[in-house]
Structure formats: structure tokens, C-alpha cells
Amino acid sequence: MFGAIDHIGVAVEDLDEGIALYRDRLGMREQHRETVEAFGVEAVLLEIGGSHIELLTPISPDSAVARYLDRNGPGMHHVAYRTDDIDAALERLRESSVRLLDEEPRAGIRDSRVAFVHPKSTGGVLTEIVQPSEDTHG
Ligand code: CO
């Protein structure tokens, strides 16, 4: 159902500090930066092998990432699995009685289609399913 870990989402209070850590000290290439209004975040993707670290910082106080930071402070926020058919993947998860936060895919970063799975169904790990845009390379 899933092809790879697409990215690990990391919540940060300050995007530039996050970049300083992952790019300057850990040596990952900064690949993409985007404000994703629908999720109330500004996000940066850094390259690690065929996968990414996705730094997330809230741009609105009522975003899920803002609530996460209030509760937990900065840290690992979610894991994202890559699929080439998110509709089929969601159908299969539903059939397996996995609870979804998004019944339908939403628009994610870089024109991807994404959906979140309820962490109660995944052992406390917030899980994202992502189908990258056809014209995303690397
Ligand atoms: Co993500």
C-alpha cells in the first residue's frame, strides 16, 4: 500500500532555527519552502536520501501544529507514508477499520494530496498518507 516514508514532520517554534539545525549542522539540503494556508503552517522540506524532514511552524494560533507546540513543545509531529494511489489507500484503511481524520484527500505541500489518520488508530503516532504531485521530482 505504501512505497516509502515520504517525510517525518517536525514541529518547530522558529523555522530559521530549525533550518540552522537540519541544514547547517546536520547537513541536509533545503529543498522547498511553502506556506500551506489550509493547514495554518509554514513548511520547509529538507532532503534526506529519497525522503524528507518537513519542518512545520504555525502561522495561525488555531492550527493543529500550534496546539501541538502548546501541549508538547517542539519535536516529532508525524510520519508520512508515500503512496501512488491515495484514494485506494484510504479505502483500504477504512476497510481495515482504521479511523481517518480526513475522509477525503486534501491539498498538501507541493500540490500533493494528503490525508491524516487518527493517532488512536496508529498507536499514538500521527500518520499522514501522501500522494506526491505527478510533476514533483526528488
Ligand atoms: Co507532513
Backbone and ligand atoms as CSV (ligand in chain L), in Angstrom:
chain,resi,resn,atom,element,x,y,z
A,1,MET,N,N,0.836,-1.207,0.000
A,1,MET,CA,C,0.000,0.000,0.000
A,1,MET,C,C,0.872,1.258,0.000
A,2,PHE,N,N,2.005,1.218,0.733
A,2,PHE,CA,C,2.881,2.382,0.817
A,2,PHE,C,C,4.235,2.068,0.200
A,3,GLY,N,N,4.808,3.095,-0.469
A,3,GLY,CA,C,6.060,2.867,-1.171
A,3,GLY,C,C,7.301,3.217,-0.380
A,4,ALA,N,N,7.150,4.158,0.555
A,4,ALA,CA,C,8.327,4.650,1.270
A,4,ALA,C,C,7.856,5.582,2.374
A,5,ILE,N,N,8.755,5.922,3.281
A,5,ILE,CA,C,8.487,7.044,4.181
A,5,ILE,C,C,8.747,8.301,3.372
A,6,ASP,N,N,7.703,9.086,3.170
A,6,ASP,CA,C,7.846,10.309,2.376
A,6,ASP,C,C,8.553,11.386,3.179
A,7,HIS,N,N,8.116,11.554,4.426
A,7,HIS,CA,C,8.793,12.519,5.292
A,7,HIS,C,C,8.438,12.271,6.749
A,8,ILE,N,N,9.250,12.864,7.600
A,8,ILE,CA,C,8.959,12.964,9.023
A,8,ILE,C,C,8.658,14.432,9.295
A,9,GLY,N,N,7.505,14.692,9.892
A,9,GLY,CA,C,7.121,16.064,10.228
A,9,GLY,C,C,7.642,16.431,11.604
A,10,VAL,N,N,8.295,17.595,11.688
A,10,VAL,CA,C,8.878,18.059,12.942
A,10,VAL,C,C,8.329,19.451,13.233
A,11,ALA,N,N,7.721,19.617,14.399
A,11,ALA,CA,C,7.172,20.915,14.787
A,11,ALA,C,C,8.267,21.762,15.426
A,12,VAL,N,N,8.395,22.995,14.951
A,12,VAL,CA,C,9.415,23.904,15.488
A,12,VAL,C,C,8.772,25.243,15.853
A,13,GLU,N,N,9.337,25.885,16.854
A,13,GLU,CA,C,8.853,27.221,17.245
A,13,GLU,C,C,9.353,28.264,16.253
A,14,ASP,N,N,10.534,28.013,15.698
A,14,ASP,CA,C,11.197,29.002,14.855
A,14,ASP,C,C,11.803,28.289,13.653
A,15,LEU,N,N,11.294,28.627,12.464
A,15,LEU,CA,C,11.710,27.930,11.251
A,15,LEU,C,C,13.198,28.124,10.964
A,16,ASP,N,N,13.692,29.322,11.198
A,16,ASP,CA,C,15.107,29.576,10.897
A,16,ASP,C,C,16.035,28.793,11.832
A,17,GLU,N,N,15.621,28.646,13.079
A,17,GLU,CA,C,16.411,27.802,13.993
A,17,GLU,C,C,16.376,26.355,13.551
A,18,GLY,N,N,15.219,25.907,13.095
A,18,GLY,CA,C,15.091,24.536,12.590
A,18,GLY,C,C,15.973,24.310,11.381
A,19,ILE,N,N,15.976,25.288,10.471
A,19,ILE,CA,C,16.822,25.186,9.282
A,19,ILE,C,C,18.296,25.187,9.687
A,20,ALA,N,N,18.634,26.034,10.646
A,20,ALA,CA,C,20.031,26.090,11.102
A,20,ALA,C,C,20.473,24.726,11.604
A,21,LEU,N,N,19.584,24.014,12.293
A,21,LEU,CA,C,19.938,22.682,12.780
A,21,LEU,C,C,20.045,21.688,11.627
A,22,TYR,N,N,18.971,21.545,10.848
A,22,TYR,CA,C,18.928,20.454,9.873
A,22,TYR,C,C,19.826,20.720,8.661
A,23,ARG,N,N,19.901,21.978,8.225
A,23,ARG,CA,C,20.719,22.287,7.054
A,23,ARG,C,C,22.176,22.511,7.443
A,24,ASP,N,N,22.393,23.387,8.422
A,24,ASP,CA,C,23.764,23.818,8.690
A,24,ASP,C,C,24.522,22.819,9.559
A,25,ARG,N,N,23.848,22.230,10.548
A,25,ARG,CA,C,24.577,21.317,11.430
A,25,ARG,C,C,24.434,19.859,11.001
A,26,LEU,N,N,23.256,19.455,10.530
A,26,LEU,CA,C,23.076,18.057,10.114
A,26,LEU,C,C,23.345,17.856,8.623
A,27,GLY,N,N,23.495,18.940,7.883
A,27,GLY,CA,C,23.990,18.849,6.513
A,27,GLY,C,C,22.968,18.443,5.460
A,28,MET,N,N,21.681,18.651,5.738
A,28,MET,CA,C,20.665,18.317,4.728
A,28,MET,C,C,20.396,19.516,3.830
A,29,ARG,N,N,20.096,19.237,2.574
A,29,ARG,CA,C,19.837,20.308,1.624
A,29,ARG,C,C,18.399,20.816,1.779
A,30,GLU,N,N,18.276,22.140,1.886
A,30,GLU,CA,C,16.938,22.737,1.926
A,30,GLU,C,C,16.373,22.708,0.521
A,31,GLN,N,N,15.205,22.096,0.365
A,31,GLN,CA,C,14.701,21.854,-0.985
A,31,GLN,C,C,13.498,22.710,-1.345
A,32,HIS,N,N,12.687,23.055,-0.354
A,32,HIS,CA,C,11.413,23.684,-0.684
A,32,HIS,C,C,10.886,24.400,0.542
A,33,ARG,N,N,10.271,25.552,0.315
A,33,ARG,CA,C,9.647,26.295,1.413
A,33,ARG,C,C,8.291,26.776,0.934
A,34,GLU,N,N,7.268,26.606,1.752
A,34,GLU,CA,C,5.922,26.930,1.300
A,34,GLU,C,C,5.018,27.225,2.495
A,35,THR,N,N,4.160,28.207,2.317
A,35,THR,CA,C,3.100,28.424,3.291
A,35,THR,C,C,1.898,27.600,2.857
A,36,VAL,N,N,1.460,26.711,3.735
A,36,VAL,CA,C,0.307,25.859,3.419
A,36,VAL,C,C,-0.860,26.378,4.248
A,37,GLU,N,N,-1.622,27.300,3.633
A,37,GLU,CA,C,-2.681,28.025,4.351
A,37,GLU,C,C,-3.694,27.062,4.967
A,38,ALA,N,N,-4.049,26.021,4.214
A,38,ALA,CA,C,-5.098,25.109,4.670
A,38,ALA,C,C,-4.729,24.454,5.995
A,39,PHE,N,N,-3.451,24.295,6.245
A,39,PHE,CA,C,-3.013,23.667,7.489
A,39,PHE,C,C,-2.494,24.697,8.495
A,40,GLY,N,N,-2.497,25.970,8.108
A,40,GLY,CA,C,-2.049,27.018,9.019
A,40,GLY,C,C,-0.586,26.924,9.378
A,41,VAL,N,N,0.243,26.507,8.410
A,41,VAL,CA,C,1.665,26.333,8.702
A,41,VAL,C,C,2.533,26.925,7.592
A,42,GLU,N,N,3.758,27.243,7.979
A,42,GLU,CA,C,4.821,27.436,7.004
A,42,GLU,C,C,5.719,26.215,7.131
A,43,ALA,N,N,6.099,25.648,5.980
A,43,ALA,CA,C,6.808,24.369,5.994
A,43,ALA,C,C,8.071,24.455,5.151
A,44,VAL,N,N,9.085,23.724,5.581
A,44,VAL,CA,C,10.335,23.607,4.824
A,44,VAL,C,C,10.646,22.130,4.676
A,45,LEU,N,N,10.978,21.723,3.450
A,45,LEU,CA,C,11.404,20.349,3.212
A,45,LEU,C,C,12.909,20.312,3.043
A,46,LEU,N,N,13.543,19.404,3.788
A,46,LEU,CA,C,14.979,19.170,3.636
A,46,LEU,C,C,15.166,17.737,3.176
A,47,GLU,N,N,16.136,17.563,2.294
A,47,GLU,CA,C,16.342,16.278,1.645
A,47,GLU,C,C,17.148,15.328,2.526
A,48,ILE,N,N,16.663,14.087,2.638
A,48,ILE,CA,C,17.457,13.065,3.310
A,48,ILE,C,C,17.226,11.751,2.559
A,49,GLY,N,N,18.213,11.352,1.758
A,49,GLY,CA,C,18.020,10.211,0.875
A,49,GLY,C,C,16.869,10.492,-0.071
A,50,GLY,N,N,15.969,9.530,-0.274
A,50,GLY,CA,C,14.801,9.764,-1.118
A,50,GLY,C,C,13.634,10.325,-0.328
A,51,SER,N,N,13.911,10.821,0.860
A,51,SER,CA,C,12.855,11.231,1.775
A,51,SER,C,C,13.144,12.635,2.296
A,52,HIS,N,N,12.315,13.098,3.219
A,52,HIS,CA,C,12.455,14.473,3.697
A,52,HIS,C,C,12.198,14.596,5.192
A,53,ILE,N,N,12.808,15.621,5.743
A,53,ILE,CA,C,12.353,16.168,7.017
A,53,ILE,C,C,11.488,17.375,6.664
A,54,GLU,N,N,10.296,17.431,7.236
A,54,GLU,CA,C,9.361,18.537,6.991
A,54,GLU,C,C,9.251,19.361,8.267
A,55,LEU,N,N,9.888,20.511,8.264
A,55,LEU,CA,C,9.789,21.407,9.422
A,55,LEU,C,C,8.490,22.193,9.315
A,56,LEU,N,N,7.779,22.287,10.416
A,56,LEU,CA,C,6.477,22.945,10.430
A,56,LEU,C,C,6.436,23.968,11.544
A,57,THR,N,N,6.001,25.170,11.211
A,57,THR,CA,C,5.764,26.164,12.250
A,57,THR,C,C,4.417,26.818,11.983
A,58,PRO,N,N,3.649,27.089,13.028
A,58,PRO,CA,C,2.296,27.619,12.804
A,58,PRO,C,C,2.316,29.064,12.319
A,59,ILE,N,N,1.379,29.407,11.437
A,59,ILE,CA,C,1.170,30.805,11.061
A,59,ILE,C,C,-0.145,31.313,11.652
A,60,SER,N,N,-0.887,30.411,12.278
A,60,SER,CA,C,-2.114,30.827,12.957
A,60,SER,C,C,-2.222,30.051,14.270
A,61,PRO,N,N,-2.705,30.743,15.321
A,61,PRO,CA,C,-2.701,30.137,16.655
A,61,PRO,C,C,-3.673,28.973,16.797
A,62,ASP,N,N,-4.629,28.821,15.859
A,62,ASP,CA,C,-5.579,27.721,15.989
A,62,ASP,C,C,-5.242,26.547,15.063
A,63,SER,N,N,-4.034,26.558,14.482
A,63,SER,CA,C,-3.648,25.412,13.668
A,63,SER,C,C,-3.292,24.235,14.573
A,64,ALA,N,N,-3.373,23.045,14.001
A,64,ALA,CA,C,-3.069,21.831,14.767
A,64,ALA,C,C,-1.635,21.863,15.284
A,65,VAL,N,N,-0.728,22.408,14.491
A,65,VAL,CA,C,0.677,22.451,14.909
A,65,VAL,C,C,0.859,23.433,16.070
A,66,ALA,N,N,0.108,24.533,16.068
A,66,ALA,CA,C,0.171,25.465,17.199
A,66,ALA,C,C,-0.301,24.780,18.476
A,67,ARG,N,N,-1.381,24.019,18.372
A,67,ARG,CA,C,-1.899,23.304,19.556
A,67,ARG,C,C,-0.888,22.258,20.028
A,68,TYR,N,N,-0.263,21.599,19.054
A,68,TYR,CA,C,0.757,20.595,19.392
A,68,TYR,C,C,1.912,21.247,20.161
A,69,LEU,N,N,2.386,22.383,19.663
A,69,LEU,CA,C,3.505,23.072,20.327
A,69,LEU,C,C,3.112,23.518,21.728
A,70,ASP,N,N,1.877,23.994,21.884
A,70,ASP,CA,C,1.406,24.407,23.213
A,70,ASP,C,C,1.433,23.234,24.184
A,71,ARG,N,N,0.994,22.082,23.707
A,71,ARG,CA,C,0.895,20.904,24.586
A,71,ARG,C,C,2.249,20.260,24.839
A,72,ASN,N,N,3.056,20.131,23.777
A,72,ASN,CA,C,4.240,19.262,23.849
A,72,ASN,C,C,5.566,19.985,23.680
A,73,GLY,N,N,5.531,21.209,23.193
A,73,GLY,CA,C,6.781,21.848,22.816
A,73,GLY,C,C,7.259,21.279,21.490
A,74,PRO,N,N,8.408,21.754,20.986
A,74,PRO,CA,C,8.899,21.307,19.688
A,74,PRO,C,C,9.271,19.831,19.709
A,75,GLY,N,N,9.172,19.188,18.546
A,75,GLY,CA,C,9.558,17.779,18.455
A,75,GLY,C,C,8.891,17.087,17.287
A,76,MET,N,N,9.039,15.764,17.262
A,76,MET,CA,C,8.488,14.981,16.162
A,76,MET,C,C,6.972,15.050,16.169
A,77,HIS,N,N,6.392,15.364,15.032
A,77,HIS,CA,C,4.950,15.609,14.951
A,77,HIS,C,C,4.208,14.503,14.220
A,78,HIS,N,N,4.705,14.068,13.075
A,78,HIS,CA,C,4.017,12.992,12.347
A,78,HIS,C,C,4.973,12.262,11.420
A,79,VAL,N,N,4.540,11.064,10.991
A,79,VAL,CA,C,5.250,10.320,9.962
A,79,VAL,C,C,4.328,10.262,8.746
A,80,ALA,N,N,4.915,10.383,7.555
A,80,ALA,CA,C,4.118,10.377,6.322
A,80,ALA,C,C,4.583,9.249,5.411
A,81,TYR,N,N,3.635,8.419,5.012
A,81,TYR,CA,C,3.909,7.320,4.085
A,81,TYR,C,C,3.482,7.723,2.685
A,82,ARG,N,N,4.297,7.359,1.719
A,82,ARG,CA,C,4.045,7.711,0.325
A,82,ARG,C,C,3.232,6.617,-0.364
A,83,THR,N,N,2.279,7.042,-1.168
A,83,THR,CA,C,1.503,6.104,-1.965
A,83,THR,C,C,1.318,6.701,-3.358
A,84,ASP,N,N,1.110,5.857,-4.367
A,84,ASP,CA,C,0.814,6.410,-5.694
A,84,ASP,C,C,-0.692,6.418,-5.958
A,85,ASP,N,N,-1.494,5.961,-4.989
A,85,ASP,CA,C,-2.946,5.994,-5.149
A,85,ASP,C,C,-3.596,6.210,-3.784
A,86,ILE,N,N,-3.740,7.464,-3.415
A,86,ILE,CA,C,-4.232,7.761,-2.060
A,86,ILE,C,C,-5.687,7.348,-1.896
A,87,ASP,N,N,-6.474,7.417,-2.960
A,87,ASP,CA,C,-7.882,7.017,-2.840
A,87,ASP,C,C,-7.989,5.541,-2.487
A,88,ALA,N,N,-7.196,4.716,-3.158
A,88,ALA,CA,C,-7.191,3.280,-2.865
A,88,ALA,C,C,-6.647,3.017,-1.461
A,89,ALA,N,N,-5.622,3.760,-1.077
A,89,ALA,CA,C,-5.038,3.560,0.256
A,89,ALA,C,C,-6.056,3.897,1.345
A,90,LEU,N,N,-6.797,5.013,1.177
A,90,LEU,CA,C,-7.796,5.395,2.189
A,90,LEU,C,C,-8.919,4.370,2.244
A,91,GLU,N,N,-9.324,3.863,1.074
A,91,GLU,CA,C,-10.369,2.852,1.033
A,91,GLU,C,C,-9.932,1.609,1.811
A,92,ARG,N,N,-8.692,1.236,1.565
A,92,ARG,CA,C,-8.179,0.040,2.231
A,92,ARG,C,C,-8.058,0.245,3.745
A,93,LEU,N,N,-7.653,1.437,4.162
A,93,LEU,CA,C,-7.572,1.728,5.595
A,93,LEU,C,C,-8.963,1.676,6.227
A,94,ARG,N,N,-9.961,2.260,5.534
A,94,ARG,CA,C,-11.344,2.211,6.033
A,94,ARG,C,C,-11.812,0.775,6.197
A,95,GLU,N,N,-11.522,-0.046,5.191
A,95,GLU,CA,C,-11.918,-1.464,5.250
A,95,GLU,C,C,-11.244,-2.166,6.422
A,96,SER,N,N,-10.069,-1.676,6.820
A,96,SER,CA,C,-9.354,-2.269,7.946
A,96,SER,C,C,-9.751,-1.609,9.269
A,97,SER,N,N,-10.838,-0.810,9.245
A,97,SER,CA,C,-11.345,-0.122,10.440
A,97,SER,C,C,-10.330,0.834,11.046
A,98,VAL,N,N,-9.463,1.387,10.221
A,98,VAL,CA,C,-8.542,2.429,10.673
A,98,VAL,C,C,-9.289,3.761,10.602
A,99,ARG,N,N,-9.275,4.496,11.723
A,99,ARG,CA,C,-10.017,5.755,11.802
A,99,ARG,C,C,-9.247,6.866,11.094
A,100,LEU,N,N,-9.923,7.578,10.217
A,100,LEU,CA,C,-9.270,8.643,9.450
A,100,LEU,C,C,-9.666,10.009,10.011
A,101,LEU,N,N,-8.716,10.932,10.038
A,101,LEU,CA,C,-9.043,12.319,10.353
A,101,LEU,C,C,-9.565,13.024,9.107
A,102,ASP,N,N,-9.058,12.627,7.944
A,102,ASP,CA,C,-9.514,13.166,6.659
A,102,ASP,C,C,-10.140,12.035,5.853
A,103,GLU,N,N,-11.461,12.113,5.660
A,103,GLU,CA,C,-12.123,11.065,4.874
A,103,GLU,C,C,-11.769,11.197,3.396
A,104,GLU,N,N,-11.502,12.430,2.989
A,104,GLU,CA,C,-11.108,12.697,1.602
A,104,GLU,C,C,-9.743,13.357,1.607
A,105,PRO,N,N,-8.931,13.103,0.562
A,105,PRO,CA,C,-7.617,13.755,0.471
A,105,PRO,C,C,-7.753,15.276,0.416
A,106,ARG,N,N,-6.764,15.960,1.002
A,106,ARG,CA,C,-6.707,17.412,0.978
A,106,ARG,C,C,-5.459,17.827,0.212
A,107,ALA,N,N,-5.423,19.116,-0.152
A,107,ALA,CA,C,-4.254,19.641,-0.856
A,107,ALA,C,C,-3.142,19.864,0.154
A,108,GLY,N,N,-1.976,19.257,-0.094
A,108,GLY,CA,C,-0.834,19.408,0.793
A,108,GLY,C,C,0.287,20.176,0.125
A,109,ILE,N,N,1.455,20.084,0.711
A,109,ILE,CA,C,2.617,20.816,0.221
A,109,ILE,C,C,3.002,20.328,-1.179
A,110,ARG,N,N,3.486,21.227,-2.015
A,110,ARG,CA,C,3.937,20.916,-3.378
A,110,ARG,C,C,2.861,20.209,-4.203
A,111,ASP,N,N,1.612,20.659,-4.044
A,111,ASP,CA,C,0.491,20.108,-4.812
A,111,ASP,C,C,0.287,18.611,-4.601
A,112,SER,N,N,0.742,18.111,-3.458
A,112,SER,CA,C,0.481,16.709,-3.136
A,112,SER,C,C,-0.973,16.564,-2.688
A,113,ARG,N,N,-1.422,15.327,-2.601
A,113,ARG,CA,C,-2.718,15.020,-1.982
A,113,ARG,C,C,-2.411,14.260,-0.698
A,114,VAL,N,N,-2.996,14.719,0.403
A,114,VAL,CA,C,-2.649,14.136,1.694
A,114,VAL,C,C,-3.906,13.842,2.506
A,115,ALA,N,N,-3.778,12.928,3.455
A,115,ALA,CA,C,-4.835,12.666,4.429
A,115,ALA,C,C,-4.171,12.180,5.709
A,116,PHE,N,N,-4.760,12.581,6.843
A,116,PHE,CA,C,-4.222,12.165,8.135
A,116,PHE,C,C,-5.079,11.054,8.727
A,117,VAL,N,N,-4.392,10.139,9.399
A,117,VAL,CA,C,-5.021,9.018,10.082
A,117,VAL,C,C,-5.083,9.372,11.567
A,118,HIS,N,N,-6.156,8.976,12.237
A,118,HIS,CA,C,-6.278,9.299,13.655
A,118,HIS,C,C,-5.218,8.552,14.467
A,119,PRO,N,N,-4.468,9.274,15.307
A,119,PRO,CA,C,-3.392,8.609,16.069
A,119,PRO,C,C,-3.908,7.504,16.995
A,120,LYS,N,N,-5.205,7.554,17.345
A,120,LYS,CA,C,-5.753,6.473,18.171
A,120,LYS,C,C,-5.752,5.151,17.410
A,121,SER,N,N,-5.748,5.223,16.082
A,121,SER,CA,C,-5.730,4.002,15.266
A,121,SER,C,C,-4.321,3.551,14.927
A,122,THR,N,N,-3.331,4.376,15.275
A,122,THR,CA,C,-1.962,4.067,14.865
A,122,THR,C,C,-1.012,4.139,16.064
A,123,GLY,N,N,-1.509,3.671,17.188
A,123,GLY,CA,C,-0.643,3.536,18.360
A,123,GLY,C,C,-0.055,4.838,18.848
A,124,GLY,N,N,-0.798,5.934,18.654
A,124,GLY,CA,C,-0.339,7.218,19.174
A,124,GLY,C,C,0.550,7.984,18.211
A,125,VAL,N,N,0.832,7.414,17.041
A,125,VAL,CA,C,1.678,8.094,16.048
A,125,VAL,C,C,0.779,8.789,15.030
A,126,LEU,N,N,0.797,10.114,15.021
A,126,LEU,CA,C,0.040,10.824,13.990
A,126,LEU,C,C,0.624,10.452,12.640
A,127,THR,N,N,-0.234,9.965,11.740
A,127,THR,CA,C,0.221,9.379,10.478
A,127,THR,C,C,-0.444,10.091,9.310
A,128,GLU,N,N,0.369,10.448,8.328
A,128,GLU,CA,C,-0.103,11.124,7.120
A,128,GLU,C,C,0.127,10.200,5.934
A,129,ILE,N,N,-0.834,10.182,5.036
A,129,ILE,CA,C,-0.673,9.469,3.771
A,129,ILE,C,C,-0.483,10.532,2.693
A,130,VAL,N,N,0.510,10.390,1.847
A,130,VAL,CA,C,0.760,11.425,0.836
A,130,VAL,C,C,0.958,10.812,-0.543
A,131,GLN,N,N,0.237,11.384,-1.485
A,131,GLN,CA,C,0.447,11.058,-2.894
A,131,GLN,C,C,1.074,12.280,-3.548
A,132,PRO,N,N,2.374,12.175,-3.863
A,132,PRO,CA,C,3.051,13.354,-4.443
A,132,PRO,C,C,2.430,13.733,-5.778
A,133,SER,N,N,2.545,15.020,-6.109
A,133,SER,CA,C,2.116,15.500,-7.409
A,133,SER,C,C,2.923,14.810,-8.502
A,134,GLU,N,N,2.274,14.604,-9.655
A,134,GLU,CA,C,2.940,13.910,-10.772
A,134,GLU,C,C,4.222,14.603,-11.192
A,135,ASP,N,N,4.245,15.936,-11.072
A,135,ASP,CA,C,5.404,16.665,-11.601
A,135,ASP,C,C,6.418,17.025,-10.503
A,136,THR,N,N,6.317,16.334,-9.357
A,136,THR,CA,C,7.329,16.514,-8.317
A,136,THR,C,C,8.470,15.545,-8.583
A,137,HIS,N,N,9.647,16.085,-8.744
A,137,HIS,CA,C,10.814,15.208,-8.932
A,137,HIS,C,C,11.770,15.430,-7.787
A,138,GLY,N,N,12.141,14.348,-7.115
A,138,GLY,CA,C,13.042,14.443,-5.962
A,138,GLY,C,C,12.284,14.985,-4.786
L,1,CO,CO,CO,3.576,16.150,6.519
